[in-house]
C-alpha cells in the first residue's frame, strides 16, 4: 500500500508542522499521494531487516545494476558533481542534501542520467526479481485521480486512463501504455517515461524551479509526437 500511495496518509504530516501523523483516508481505500508513506516503509524495512535502508538499496538495486553514482544522502564522491538548483526567480541555492546515513526515501535521490537510464532498462526487463514480484509490479494497483486538464470535458492529449503500479504511474493512451515518474521541488524537476513494448523512452532532469517548461521545450525538439508530449501540452493549456 505504501508503494502505491494507498496508506491513507497525507503527503507530509501537516506539511511539515510538528504534529502527529494522522490518516486522511482509510488505508487501501484509494490513491492518496504520500511521501510520508514511503518514509514509513523505509523505516519499517530497516527495522525488519536490521540493516540501514541505503545499505539495502546499494546491495539489492544500485550495485548489481552498475549504478555507482546514486545515493539518498551525502557521500564523499559527490563533491563537485551536484547540479546546483535554481529557484523560479533565477537564484541559485544549496541543494537539499541529506546528511550521510539519514536518507529520505521519498525526497531527493541524487543520481546521474546514465545511472537512471540503467535503472529504467532494468525495471522494464524485470531484472533480479522473482516472477511473482515482477508480475505484481506490472499489475495496475490503483486508479489515480485525473489531472485537472483531463477531467470532463477532457482536453485533447489526455490519457484514456491514469493508474499506478508499484512505484510507476501508468498512462494508457489508446493502445499505448507508458510507464512514467516525475518529481519536482523548488529547484528541480525530473520526468522519465518509457514504453515497455517499443522500449522507447526519455529522461529529462532539470536543476531549476521552472523545469516543467524546460522539459516541454526539450520534448518539442526530441519527442514531439509522443503521447507524453501531447499530454504535457494539454496540461500547459489548462
DATA-V856676 format. One record per run of one state. SS is the DSSP state (H for helix, E for strand, - for the rest). FROM is the first residue (numbers start at 0). LEN is the number of residues. Records with the same first field share a line. If there is no record, write none. Layout:
SS=FROM-LEN, FROM-LEN
This chain:
-=0-8, 9-3, 16-6, 23-11, 49-3, 65-4, 71-4, 78-7, 86-5, 92-17, 111-1, 125-5, 138-3, 143-4, 150-10, 164-4, 173-2, 185-2, 194-6, 206-1, 208-2, 222-4, 237-1
E=8-1, 22-1, 69-2, 85-1, 91-1, 109-2, 141-2, 160-4, 168-5, 175-10, 187-7, 200-6, 207-1
H=12-4, 34-15, 52-13, 75-3, 112-13, 130-8, 147-3, 210-12, 226-11
